[in-house]
Amino acid sequence: MSKREKIIVFLMVLSLVYGFYVFYIEAPAKKGTVEKNSKLESLNKFISHIANLTRESLSEIDSYIIEKAPKQWDKDPLLSSDTKFQFKAENTEAALSALEVNIKYTGYLKMGAKNIAILNGLEYEEGEELENSRFIIRKIFPDQVIIEIKGKRKEITIPLEEI
């Protein structure tokens, strides 16, 4: 063993002996000297001091808020409800169906992370504009494609047509 290794081993053994002494020999002697009652009394004094400080420092607005907080809120912003939220479109125009749009979804390809849809014989990815540039492809699924009318935020679902 080299001199450097001997020094490292010596320091390691010395730290183990010191740790054994601190945890097993010195620690039990200190446990008996501290009284539990003195800790409890100091904790109670601290708590009462903090409670007095908070009572004295409350303004009229704070006391009003504390008084009103437990009451039932008429307009609760965090109201939980069992009904599902449904978005109502601002435009009341009749929604277009896949037949009225005259787009046929005839194929689906998955290449790695990309989904490719075959619409009217042309291949498109998500986010691309259709050939007539009136529609944008939002989401491609194996059994359907969701397209959006540009500028109107209306979605149309086109099912897969097997030939």
Stockholm file with secondary structure:
# STOCKHOLM 1.0

chainA/1-163         MSKREKIIVFLMVLSLVYGFYVFYIEAPAKKGTVEKNSKLESLNKFISHIANLTRESLSEIDSYIIEKAPKQWDKDPLLSSDTKFQFKAENTEAALSALEVNIKYTGYLKMGAKNIAILNGLEYEEGEELENSRFIIRKIFPDQVIIEIKGKRKEITIPLEEI
#=GR chainA/1-163 SS CCHHHHHHHHHHHHHHHHHHIIIIIIHHHHHTTSCHHHHHHHHHHHHHHHHHHHHHHCCHHHHHHHHHTTSCCSSCTTCCCSSCCCCCCSCCCCCCCHHHHTCCEEEEEEETTEEEEEETTEEEETTCBCTTSSEEEEEECSSEEEEEETTTTEEEEEEBCCC
#=GC SS_cons         CCHHHHHHHHHHHHHHHHHHIIIIIIHHHHHTTSCHHHHHHHHHHHHHHHHHHHHHHCCHHHHHHHHHTTSCCSSCTTCCCSSCCCCCCSCCCCCCCHHHHTCCEEEEEEETTEEEEEETTEEEETTCBCTTSSEEEEEECSSEEEEEETTTTEEEEEEBCCC
//
